[in-house]
């Protein structure tokens, strides 16, 4: 994507909302004996196209990321990616969007999106549960991406991310490298290796380094998707029933 093209896209993730009831993934992984995550992961093999999902016109990145995750899950489960429609994305966004009264800019909080996605769905696709992932534990990040076919994450993007190429930390956190100097953005992780992660954004794949992750990612969630589960069986033996039981207690 060129600098001129970057100037036409939107962001839309609003600041992190903390809720002490949000479950943490580590609690459930402690109950299991799992092999280490693979050194590399690529969830893009059966997805030919990543739609923009209106994120060039409105600040709906939080729902666009959900649409991209639905593609990845259905592709993994059936070999064919299911694309929700722009109308589906707009409908879901309208339920959760917050409008800045001063600027008219629209955006949404990731936690609101996850709760609405679980309750009402996006284009008929609902999720079963979600849990928070610790950001600085790279092994846990890899494990979560591997177990749940990707991660739903939020970033405080710096202006330096407007430059073409891999998103990387410049060595500074001030000026154009200051977190959030461009704005908040929601994406989903679909690939990783030793040096980088790859996310879907604005209808394409974008690489970032792990050092960029450490400075600019401010929230991450793994999601148990009904599109990826076979009945009640979770990938790699994850304790989905324990998580569901807890969610009944803490999720409105």
Beta strands, then each sheet from edge to edge (+ up, - down):
strand 1: 41-42
strand 2: 98-99
strand 3: 106-107
strand 4: 127-132
strand 5: 151-157
strand 6: 183-192
strand 7: 196-201
strand 8: 204-209
strand 9: 217-225
sheet 1: 1+ 6- 5+ 9- 4+
sheet 2: 1+ 6- 7+ 8-
sheet 3: 2+ 3-
end
